[in-house]
Amino acid sequence: MGCNLSPSAPRLIVFAGHSGTGKSTLAKKALPLIIEKTGEAFFLLDKDTVFGAYSAHVMELTTNNPNDRDSPYFLKNLRDWEYSGIVDIARENLMLGVNIILDAPFSSEIKSGKMFSPAALGIPTNTIIRLAWIDLIENEAKRRIENRANARDEWKLAHWEQYRVRRTEPPENPSLFRFDNLNFDTKKFERLVDCLTN
């Protein structure tokens, strides 16, 4: 019996964008379609699931506010550690040949170009990276954040003018595909999945 099958390159698919755009919903909606398209298994990593409870506990210990999740204090002392931690988990799995879907804003990492580079991320150099940047106009994103009534959004809603300046545009890159989530369109979403799996 021959055993000469060579492993395929691992895949890293990222659902990114600003708060309230629907990243998590779309990542979960895309997961079965991606599995169907590729015939491969994927592991979904959501930053808030991985670090949400931990960071809330740290913020309660340090600022007496577990929901202080977008303040300058949080950005200085916890934000980058959350992101490096989720990339560390992704790296460990990619090195084992496990495909990963990441769900997190990643705005700074995308703007710097780090998310397009396997070398910069420290992941296998043959990793196929695809990014879905989820777009949503500011007033609708704010409305959806208000409607979901999640305690972790308290700071950004109370300091919206300070938060909104962080809503930056991603750079153009052949690996990044934008999806406008104002009015969900099934056909456009299927085309996005095609782009992410090619």
C-alpha positions in Angstrom: 0.0 0.0 0.0 1.5 3.4 -1.0 1.7 6.2 1.5 3.2 8.9 -0.6 0.5 11.5 -0.1 2.1 14.9 0.5 0.3 17.2 2.9 -1.4 20.2 1.3 -0.4 23.7 2.4 -2.2 24.9 5.5 -4.8 27.6 5.1 -5.3 30.7 7.2 -8.6 32.5 6.5 -9.2 35.8 8.5 -12.5 37.5 9.0 -11.6 41.1 10.0 -13.1 44.5 10.2 -14.3 47.0 12.7 -16.7 46.4 15.6 -20.3 45.8 14.7 -19.7 44.8 11.1 -20.8 41.2 11.5 -17.5 39.4 11.4 -18.4 36.6 13.8 -21.8 36.0 12.2 -20.2 35.8 8.7 -17.3 33.6 9.8 -19.7 31.1 11.2 -21.9 31.3 8.2 -18.9 30.8 5.9 -17.4 27.9 7.8 -19.6 25.0 6.3 -19.3 26.6 2.9 -15.5 26.7 3.1 -15.3 23.1 4.3 -17.6 22.1 1.4 -15.5 24.0 -1.1 -12.1 22.8 0.0 -13.0 19.3 1.3 -10.9 20.2 4.3 -11.5 20.7 8.0 -11.1 24.1 9.7 -10.7 25.3 13.3 -12.5 28.5 14.1 -10.8 30.9 16.6 -12.8 33.9 17.8 -10.7 36.4 19.8 -13.5 37.3 22.1 -14.2 33.6 22.9 -10.5 32.9 23.5 -9.7 36.0 25.6 -13.0 37.7 26.5 -13.5 36.3 30.0 -9.8 36.5 30.8 -9.4 40.2 29.7 -12.6 41.2 31.5 -11.3 39.7 34.7 -7.9 41.5 34.3 -9.7 44.8 33.6 -11.9 44.3 36.7 -8.8 43.8 38.8 -7.0 46.8 37.4 -9.7 49.4 36.6 -12.7 48.0 38.5 -14.5 47.8 35.2 -14.7 44.4 33.4 -16.3 46.1 30.4 -13.5 48.6 29.9 -12.5 46.9 26.7 -11.6 49.7 24.3 -10.1 52.4 26.6 -6.6 53.7 26.2 -5.6 51.6 29.3 -6.9 48.4 27.6 -5.2 49.3 24.3 -1.9 49.9 26.0 -1.8 46.9 28.4 -3.9 44.1 26.9 -4.9 44.6 23.3 -1.6 43.5 21.7 -1.3 40.5 24.0 -4.7 39.3 23.0 -3.8 39.5 19.3 -0.4 37.9 19.7 -2.0 35.1 21.8 -4.6 34.2 19.2 -1.9 34.2 16.5 0.2 31.9 18.7 -2.7 29.4 18.9 -3.2 29.7 15.1 0.6 29.2 14.5 0.7 26.1 16.6 -2.2 24.5 14.7 -1.0 25.6 11.3 2.4 24.0 12.0 0.5 20.8 12.7 -1.3 21.2 9.3 -4.6 22.3 10.8 -6.5 25.0 8.8 -7.6 28.0 10.8 -10.3 30.6 10.5 -9.6 33.7 12.6 -12.3 36.1 13.7 -11.0 39.4 15.1 -10.7 43.1 14.0 -6.9 42.8 13.2 -7.1 46.4 11.9 -3.6 47.4 13.1 -2.0 44.1 11.9 -3.7 44.4 8.5 -2.7 48.1 8.1 0.9 47.3 8.9 0.9 44.4 6.4 1.8 41.9 9.0 -1.3 39.8 8.4 -0.3 39.2 4.7 3.1 37.7 5.6 3.6 34.2 6.9 7.2 35.2 7.9 5.9 38.2 10.0 3.3 36.0 11.7 5.8 33.2 12.3 3.6 30.6 10.6 4.7 28.0 8.0 6.0 29.8 4.9 3.7 27.8 2.6 0.5 28.9 4.4 -2.2 30.2 2.1 -3.5 33.4 3.6 -6.8 34.9 2.7 -8.5 37.8 4.4 -12.1 38.9 4.3 -12.5 42.6 5.3 -16.1 43.2 6.4 -17.3 46.7 5.6 -20.2 48.5 7.2 -21.0 52.2 7.2 -20.3 53.8 10.6 -23.8 54.8 11.6 -25.1 51.3 10.9 -22.2 49.7 12.7 -23.0 51.9 15.7 -26.7 51.0 15.5 -25.9 47.3 15.5 -23.5 47.7 18.4 -26.3 49.5 20.4 -28.8 46.8 19.5 -26.7 43.9 20.5 -26.4 45.4 24.0 -23.1 43.7 24.9 -21.5 45.0 28.1 -18.0 45.0 26.4 -19.2 47.8 24.1 -19.9 50.2 26.9 -16.7 52.2 26.5 -16.8 52.6 22.8 -20.4 53.7 22.8 -19.7 56.2 25.6 -16.6 57.5 23.8 -17.7 57.1 20.2 -15.8 60.1 18.8 -12.6 58.8 20.4 -13.3 55.3 19.1 -14.3 56.2 15.6 -10.9 57.5 14.6 -9.7 53.9 14.8 -12.0 52.9 12.0 -9.3 52.9 9.3 -9.3 51.6 5.7 -7.4 48.4 5.0 -4.6 48.5 2.4 -5.1 46.9 -1.0 -3.6 43.5 -1.3 -4.3 40.5 -3.6 -5.1 38.3 -0.5 -7.7 40.7 0.9 -11.3 40.7 -0.3 -13.9 43.2 0.9 -17.5 42.4 1.6 -20.2 45.1 2.2 -22.5 43.8 4.9 -25.1 46.5 4.9 -27.6 44.4 3.0 -26.6 40.8 3.0 -26.4 39.3 -0.5 -26.2 35.5 -0.8 -24.6 35.5 -4.2 -22.0 38.1 -3.2 -21.2 36.1 -0.1 -20.8 32.9 -2.1 -18.3 34.8 -4.4 -16.5 35.9 -1.2 -16.2 32.3 -0.1 -14.9 31.4 -3.6 -12.2 34.1 -3.3 -11.2 32.9 0.2 -10.8 29.3 -0.9 -9.0 29.8 -4.2 
